[in-house]
Amino acid sequence: MTKSIKLSESDWATLHDRIKKDYPKSVWLIRDKMRCVLGFVPREHQEWLQSYDDASPEDKKLGKYGYRDTIYLDFYDDKKKTMFVMKYSEYLNG
């Protein structure tokens, strides 16, 4: 298994909207098909922050200053990861 790509929730939402435009519903709704076609499955993760100062102002307002929600794209095929990064690099850089 290759190294995962880490995205913020907002970056994932933008990328997911683009994937919805490029592929039929069956690809982005069924995890097994997403793994076969795109080479990855998304995984939600909560990353604990070291201090209160690391939290964004929006998270502090919501009371989520102890952790940050992130999305990991777990790839299973190096070739598909390379093609995915080439195709969607503008969405991966934030």
NORGIKA-V61371 format. One record per residue. RES is the residue in one letter. BURIAL is + if it has 24 or more other C-alpha atoms within 12 Angstrom, else -. D_FIRST is the distance of its C-alpha to the first C-alpha in Angstrom with 1 decimal. Layout:
res,burial,d_first
RES,BURIAL,D_FIRST
RES,BURIAL,D_FIRST
This chain:
res,burial,d_first
M,-,0.0
T,-,3.8
K,-,6.8
S,-,8.7
I,+,12.2
K,+,15.1
L,+,18.2
S,+,21.6
E,+,23.1
S,-,25.5
D,+,23.0
W,+,20.9
A,-,24.2
T,-,25.1
L,+,21.9
H,+,22.0
D,-,25.6
R,-,24.7
I,+,22.1
K,-,24.9
K,-,27.2
D,-,25.0
Y,-,23.8
P,-,25.7
K,-,25.6
S,-,23.7
V,-,20.5
W,+,20.6
L,-,22.1
I,-,20.0
R,-,16.4
D,-,15.6
K,-,17.3
M,+,15.6
R,+,12.2
C,-,13.8
V,+,15.9
L,+,14.2
G,+,10.5
F,+,10.1
V,+,12.0
P,+,14.1
R,-,14.5
E,-,17.9
H,-,18.3
Q,-,21.5
E,-,21.6
W,-,24.7
L,-,27.0
Q,-,28.7
S,-,32.1
Y,-,34.1
D,-,34.4
D,-,30.6
A,-,31.1
S,-,32.0
P,-,35.6
E,-,34.5
D,-,32.5
K,-,35.6
K,-,37.8
L,-,35.7
G,-,35.5
K,-,31.8
Y,-,32.1
G,-,30.2
Y,-,26.8
R,+,25.0
D,+,23.1
T,-,19.8
I,+,17.2
Y,+,13.4
L,+,11.6
D,+,8.1
F,+,6.5
Y,+,4.9
D,-,6.8
D,-,8.0
K,-,11.5
K,-,11.7
K,+,10.6
T,-,13.3
M,-,15.8
F,+,15.3
V,-,15.9
M,-,18.8
K,-,20.3
Y,+,20.1
S,-,20.3
E,-,23.6
Y,+,22.2
L,+,19.5
N,-,22.0
G,-,24.1
